[in-house]
Amino acid sequence: MTLIGEDLIQAAEAAAHAAGTVIRPLFRSALLVEAKGDASPVTRADKEAEEAIRALIAARFPGHGVIGEEHGADRPDAEWVWVVDPIDGTRAFVTGRPLFGSLIALLHRGRPVLGIIDQPVTGERWLGVAGQPTRFRAPLGGTAACRPCAAVEEAELSCTSPDMFLPPDRPGFERLRAAARRVTWGGDCYSYGLLAIGLVDIVVDATMKIWDWAALVPVVEGAGGRVTGWRGEVLTAEADGRVLAVGDPALLPEAVALLTDR
C-alpha cells in the first residue's frame, strides 16, 4: 500500500483552501447573477480556482503531473498525478445552491490514493487517504462513517440528474430506481459526501470524467463504502463514465445486478 506523507495531505488541504478563496467571493454575487456568455464569473471561478491549485502543486511538487477539467493535462503519465475539478456542480453554483464542491485527488501510478471534497461556502471538508479512515470537518461537527443498509429496497438513492443517463444506460438506472426506497436528485460530488457521513446509501451517475470521480474513491472507501463502475469493476482512467457508490458494501452485488440486468 502506498504511504501518503503529511506533506501531500497538507498540500491537498492548502490547494482546497486556495480554491475556496477564489470561489467564495463569487458565490451568489451580483456579478454572477448579471453575467452572460463565456466571460461569466462562474467561468472565471472555475479557471482561477484551478490555476490557484495548479500553482501550489507546481511550487511544492514540480515533478508531479496534473489533470484538470479547465486547463487540461500536464505530464499525465507521471508516477504522481493530481486530478482537479475546481467546481463540481456548476449548475448548483450558478443558482446559489451550496450543493457543489471542489474536488482534488492524487493518483499514484493511476490509483486514487488521496481525495478531498471541499464545500467552500458551508465550510465542510471530506479528506480521504488510502488505508486511513476518512476525516470530516464541518462547523456543526460530524463523523465520516457510512451506515449499514443491506438491501436496495431500504436504500436512499441519489443521482445528479436524469439527463446524464444515455439511452443505453436508462433501463439499468430505471431498475435500480424502482427498487430503491426513495430517490433524490442533484448534489454532484456533495451526494458522495453525504453517503460518506451516513445520510445516503447509493449514488449512481454516468458520463463521469476522471476529475469527477477520482477524489470520491478515497473519501467513500475510507468511510467504509465502495466506489466502482456499474459492473462492480475498479475505476481506471479508461473507465466508461458510469459510477456506482454504495455506503454498505453488501449493497454492491444487488445494485450491480439491477444496473446490468444480470
SEKOL-528625 format. One record per residue (C-alpha): x, y, z; residue number from 1. Coordinates in nm, 3 decimals. Layout:
N
ATOM       c1       c2       c3    k
ATOM        X        Y        Z  NUM
...
//
This chain:
262
ATOM       c1       c2       c3    k
ATOM    0.000    0.000    0.000    1
ATOM    0.127    0.347   -0.090    2
ATOM    0.207    0.556    0.216    3
ATOM    0.082    0.912    0.192    4
ATOM    0.302    1.159    0.377    5
ATOM    0.182    1.462    0.567    6
ATOM    0.342    1.684    0.304    7
ATOM    0.097    1.552    0.044    8
ATOM   -0.201    1.585    0.278    9
ATOM   -0.104    1.939    0.375   10
ATOM   -0.062    2.033    0.009   11
ATOM   -0.405    1.896   -0.079   12
ATOM   -0.566    2.090    0.204   13
ATOM   -0.378    2.406    0.109   14
ATOM   -0.496    2.363   -0.250   15
ATOM   -0.857    2.332   -0.134   16
ATOM   -0.815    2.647    0.073   17
ATOM   -0.668    2.833   -0.225   18
ATOM   -0.960    2.730   -0.446   19
ATOM   -1.211    2.836   -0.183   20
ATOM   -1.052    3.178   -0.159   21
ATOM   -1.129    3.228   -0.527   22
ATOM   -1.477    3.074   -0.524   23
ATOM   -1.640    3.221   -0.212   24
ATOM   -1.649    3.587   -0.321   25
ATOM   -1.829    3.493   -0.644   26
ATOM   -2.095    3.270   -0.487   27
ATOM   -2.436    3.445   -0.505   28
ATOM   -2.262    3.762   -0.615   29
ATOM   -2.429    4.036   -0.819   30
ATOM   -2.176    3.973   -1.093   31
ATOM   -2.279    3.609   -1.110   32
ATOM   -2.647    3.695   -1.144   33
ATOM   -2.588    3.957   -1.413   34
ATOM   -2.319    3.787   -1.620   35
ATOM   -2.384    3.630   -1.957   36
ATOM   -2.168    3.441   -2.204   37
ATOM   -1.820    3.295   -2.173   38
ATOM   -1.691    3.577   -1.953   39
ATOM   -1.926    3.483   -1.669   40
ATOM   -1.792    3.471   -1.314   41
ATOM   -1.860    3.100   -1.299   42
ATOM   -1.611    3.051   -1.581   43
ATOM   -1.375    3.285   -1.400   44
ATOM   -1.424    3.097   -1.073   45
ATOM   -1.359    2.761   -1.239   46
ATOM   -1.047    2.873   -1.422   47
ATOM   -0.893    3.086   -1.149   48
ATOM   -0.958    2.825   -0.880   49
ATOM   -0.785    2.560   -1.089   50
ATOM   -0.499    2.798   -1.161   51
ATOM   -0.452    2.854   -0.788   52
ATOM   -0.445    2.479   -0.724   53
ATOM   -0.201    2.412   -1.007   54
ATOM    0.032    2.690   -0.896   55
ATOM    0.052    2.548   -0.546   56
ATOM    0.118    2.195   -0.670   57
ATOM    0.385    2.313   -0.913   58
ATOM    0.562    2.502   -0.636   59
ATOM    0.562    2.210   -0.392   60
ATOM    0.591    1.911   -0.624   61
ATOM    0.741    2.019   -0.958   62
ATOM    0.781    1.658   -1.072   63
ATOM    0.413    1.570   -1.032   64
ATOM    0.159    1.565   -1.314   65
ATOM   -0.176    1.742   -1.315   66
ATOM   -0.505    1.671   -1.492   67
ATOM   -0.765    1.946   -1.464   68
ATOM   -1.108    1.998   -1.611   69
ATOM   -1.035    2.356   -1.712   70
ATOM   -0.669    2.358   -1.813   71
ATOM   -0.606    2.007   -1.943   72
ATOM   -0.327    1.761   -1.868   73
ATOM    0.036    1.818   -1.783   74
ATOM    0.251    1.502   -1.755   75
ATOM   -0.048    1.269   -1.706   76
ATOM    0.185    0.967   -1.718   77
ATOM    0.388    1.075   -1.415   78
ATOM    0.409    0.846   -1.114   79
ATOM    0.214    1.101   -0.907   80
ATOM   -0.070    1.289   -1.076   81
ATOM   -0.311    1.539   -0.922   82
ATOM   -0.665    1.543   -1.064   83
ATOM   -0.867    1.860   -1.018   84
ATOM   -1.227    1.972   -1.069   85
ATOM   -1.242    2.323   -0.922   86
ATOM   -1.624    2.343   -0.918   87
ATOM   -1.808    2.013   -0.943   88
ATOM   -2.175    2.111   -0.958   89
ATOM   -2.169    2.422   -1.173   90
ATOM   -2.549    2.437   -1.203   91
ATOM   -2.582    2.449   -0.828   92
ATOM   -2.313    2.717   -0.807   93
ATOM   -2.475    2.947   -1.062   94
ATOM   -2.818    2.912   -0.897   95
ATOM   -2.687    2.986   -0.549   96
ATOM   -2.726    2.638   -0.402   97
ATOM   -2.438    2.510   -0.188   98
ATOM   -2.456    2.163   -0.341   99
ATOM   -2.125    2.182   -0.522  100
ATOM   -1.766    2.128   -0.422  101
ATOM   -1.403    2.145   -0.521  102
ATOM   -1.252    1.804   -0.597  103
ATOM   -0.882    1.740   -0.553  104
ATOM   -0.737    1.392   -0.598  105
ATOM   -0.391    1.242   -0.607  106
ATOM   -0.317    0.933   -0.816  107
ATOM   -0.019    0.708   -0.757  108
ATOM    0.052    0.502   -1.066  109
ATOM   -0.306    0.558   -1.178  110
ATOM   -0.476    0.468   -0.849  111
ATOM   -0.654    0.731   -0.637  112
ATOM   -0.476    0.742   -0.301  113
ATOM   -0.593    1.080   -0.169  114
ATOM   -0.912    1.274   -0.225  115
ATOM   -1.077    1.591   -0.099  116
ATOM   -1.435    1.706   -0.134  117
ATOM   -1.438    2.068   -0.019  118
ATOM   -1.752    2.280    0.014  119
ATOM   -1.602    2.628    0.045  120
ATOM   -1.926    2.805    0.140  121
ATOM   -2.053    2.576    0.417  122
ATOM   -1.704    2.500    0.546  123
ATOM   -1.742    2.123    0.509  124
ATOM   -1.445    1.916    0.401  125
ATOM   -1.401    1.543    0.349  126
ATOM   -1.044    1.410    0.331  127
ATOM   -0.984    1.053    0.223  128
ATOM   -0.644    0.885    0.229  129
ATOM   -0.583    0.525    0.120  130
ATOM   -0.558    0.295    0.421  131
ATOM   -0.692    0.556    0.665  132
ATOM   -1.039    0.647    0.796  133
ATOM   -1.192    0.943    0.614  134
ATOM   -1.177    1.271    0.802  135
ATOM   -1.478    1.504    0.800  136
ATOM   -1.467    1.861    0.923  137
ATOM   -1.770    2.087    0.944  138
ATOM   -1.890    2.378    1.158  139
ATOM   -2.164    2.159    1.306  140
ATOM   -1.932    1.863    1.359  141
ATOM   -1.995    1.507    1.247  142
ATOM   -1.810    1.189    1.165  143
ATOM   -1.737    1.018    0.836  144
ATOM   -1.896    0.673    0.851  145
ATOM   -2.126    0.505    0.601  146
ATOM   -2.436    0.349    0.754  147
ATOM   -2.548   -0.014    0.731  148
ATOM   -2.807   -0.086    0.460  149
ATOM   -2.808   -0.441    0.330  150
ATOM   -3.094   -0.420    0.075  151
ATOM   -3.168   -0.182   -0.211  152
ATOM   -3.534   -0.166   -0.109  153
ATOM   -3.425    0.013    0.210  154
ATOM   -3.179    0.244    0.036  155
ATOM   -3.177    0.617   -0.020  156
ATOM   -3.061    0.660   -0.381  157
ATOM   -2.913    0.985   -0.510  158
ATOM   -2.837    1.085   -0.869  159
ATOM   -2.705    1.409   -1.010  160
ATOM   -2.954    1.441   -1.297  161
ATOM   -3.174    1.210   -1.507  162
ATOM   -3.034    1.383   -1.814  163
ATOM   -2.693    1.219   -1.770  164
ATOM   -2.828    0.871   -1.843  165
ATOM   -2.793    0.799   -2.214  166
ATOM   -3.045    0.563   -2.380  167
ATOM   -2.828    0.250   -2.327  168
ATOM   -2.799    0.333   -1.956  169
ATOM   -3.162    0.422   -1.893  170
ATOM   -3.305    0.068   -1.842  171
ATOM   -3.048   -0.020   -1.578  172
ATOM   -3.098    0.304   -1.395  173
ATOM   -3.476    0.264   -1.401  174
ATOM   -3.449   -0.085   -1.249  175
ATOM   -3.236    0.049   -0.966  176
ATOM   -3.461    0.349   -0.920  177
ATOM   -3.773    0.134   -0.899  178
ATOM   -3.614   -0.095   -0.641  179
ATOM   -3.487    0.180   -0.409  180
ATOM   -3.693    0.325   -0.126  181
ATOM   -3.653    0.683   -0.240  182
ATOM   -3.462    0.887   -0.497  183
ATOM   -3.325    1.239   -0.464  184
ATOM   -3.175    1.449   -0.742  185
ATOM   -2.886    1.691   -0.755  186
ATOM   -2.580    1.721   -0.541  187
ATOM   -2.299    1.616   -0.773  188
ATOM   -1.996    1.544   -0.552  189
ATOM   -2.186    1.662   -0.243  190
ATOM   -2.406    1.350   -0.261  191
ATOM   -2.097    1.131   -0.224  192
ATOM   -2.002    1.333    0.081  193
ATOM   -2.348    1.269    0.226  194
ATOM   -2.303    0.898    0.157  195
ATOM   -1.974    0.912    0.347  196
ATOM   -2.146    1.054    0.657  197
ATOM   -2.431    0.803    0.651  198
ATOM   -2.719    1.007    0.504  199
ATOM   -2.737    0.845    0.158  200
ATOM   -2.693    0.476    0.071  201
ATOM   -2.635    0.464   -0.306  202
ATOM   -2.518    0.720   -0.559  203
ATOM   -2.526    0.633   -0.928  204
ATOM   -2.409    0.856   -1.212  205
ATOM   -2.297    0.835   -1.573  206
ATOM   -2.089    1.035   -1.823  207
ATOM   -1.835    1.100   -1.547  208
ATOM   -1.479    1.206   -1.629  209
ATOM   -1.177    1.115   -1.418  210
ATOM   -1.184    1.455   -1.247  211
ATOM   -1.547    1.386   -1.146  212
ATOM   -1.476    1.060   -0.962  213
ATOM   -1.107    1.031   -0.865  214
ATOM   -1.138    1.226   -0.539  215
ATOM   -1.455    1.040   -0.442  216
ATOM   -1.291    0.697   -0.420  217
ATOM   -1.064    0.755   -0.116  218
ATOM   -1.336    0.958    0.061  219
ATOM   -1.612    0.697    0.028  220
ATOM   -1.392    0.392    0.078  221
ATOM   -1.224    0.545    0.383  222
ATOM   -1.572    0.583    0.532  223
ATOM   -1.650    0.214    0.476  224
ATOM   -1.820    0.227    0.136  225
ATOM   -1.726    0.124   -0.217  226
ATOM   -1.694    0.312   -0.546  227
ATOM   -1.690    0.111   -0.869  228
ATOM   -1.820    0.106   -1.223  229
ATOM   -2.170   -0.023   -1.292  230
ATOM   -2.036   -0.378   -1.333  231
ATOM   -1.859   -0.360   -0.999  232
ATOM   -1.521   -0.309   -1.165  233
ATOM   -1.238   -0.093   -1.034  234
ATOM   -1.243    0.254   -1.187  235
ATOM   -0.946    0.347   -1.405  236
ATOM   -0.858    0.628   -1.643  237
ATOM   -1.016    0.418   -1.920  238
ATOM   -1.349    0.380   -1.734  239
ATOM   -1.671    0.429   -1.933  240
ATOM   -1.801    0.712   -1.715  241
ATOM   -2.059    0.509   -1.524  242
ATOM   -2.003    0.531   -1.147  243
ATOM   -2.170    0.344   -0.863  244
ATOM   -2.109    0.422   -0.496  245
ATOM   -2.259    0.227   -0.207  246
ATOM   -2.229    0.300    0.162  247
ATOM   -2.272   -0.060    0.268  248
ATOM   -2.060   -0.299    0.056  249
ATOM   -2.339   -0.557    0.098  250
ATOM   -2.546   -0.346   -0.143  251
ATOM   -2.295   -0.378   -0.426  252
ATOM   -2.397   -0.717   -0.576  253
ATOM   -2.769   -0.628   -0.583  254
ATOM   -2.708   -0.281   -0.725  255
ATOM   -2.478   -0.422   -0.995  256
ATOM   -2.734   -0.688   -1.084  257
ATOM   -3.007   -0.426   -1.127  258
ATOM   -2.791   -0.191   -1.332  259
ATOM   -2.666   -0.466   -1.564  260
ATOM   -2.979   -0.690   -1.569  261
ATOM   -2.778   -0.992   -1.458  262
//
